[in-house]
Amino acid sequence: MVEVVRGQQSVPRRTRRMWLRIFLVGLVLWVATVAVIFLTGNPNLIPTLVLLGSFLVPVTFVAWAFERRGTGELTAGLVFSTFLTGGVLGVLGASVLEAYLLYPSPWLFFGVGLIEEAVKVVALMVLTRHLQTRSLRDGMILGAAVGFGFAAFESAGYAFTALFTVDGLSIIQLVQTELIRSLLAPVGHGLWTAILGGILFATSRHGRFTITGKLILAYLGVSVLHGLWDSMHSVALYLTLLLAEGEQVRPSPQGWLIEPSVEQVNLFTVMEWAGLAVISIIGIAWLVVLWHRSARLDRDARPIPVPPSRYGTGY
């Protein structure tokens, strides 16, 4: 039997932990693909490697979030279409706007954050405009779907680009790129758009999305986190040059080159990862606060009708 508890649809037992099965099966397939490519050198498997490595973590997190949906309107089909369509619309819109609006400057990455977060939330609004019920929790889940879709397609592009080096094709560099981006994916696009999507849904009125001061502040906040994340490499470099001693500078036809000392390399690495960790903690803390707020709203909500489960009765 499907239970309706304070506005939520219980998830059938057989669908629980589906995210874990998706991750484990996908990971085995990705490792197998890497092994076969190195054993056979078959270049036809490269697209399989790129797609598996780029989509595995985003799809896993979307599946995990879907199991915690708030209303019956949030179907697997809606989340899947939001993931794919929202991701594609996001990367296309961001590519066009960044090409025409951004120029090299110290504020470049903050411009990237403003543009990418804007196109993602617009894609979310377009794809969910028909929903009758817009809860904070569902907004977070659908926002995460758009964000992780964006991250998946973006990672596929980075992985494909990493494949080409001056010495030819580099499978090792491709694998390294996928590993790093997969590890960082949970605290990137999906996290930021989940925050913005939750606030967007929470501030909607009378079945329409409303641009409120709270939504604008949230948009600026996640854009700043996005910009800091993208610029952390440069920030860590400047701080390293400012704080560490022993740097050696020499002129070259291309400008001034710096030969870093071991101390500088270690300090730079620590600062870059520490900065990313701080940004991640801020984003996760923000998300947790919203999630707990959605839980309180669910406890106070009255039960609503939910469509019958396709798994029938017995649960």
Order of alpha helices (4+ residues) and beta strands (2+ residues): beta-beta-alpha-alpha-alpha-alpha-alpha-beta-beta-alpha-alpha-alpha-beta-beta-alpha
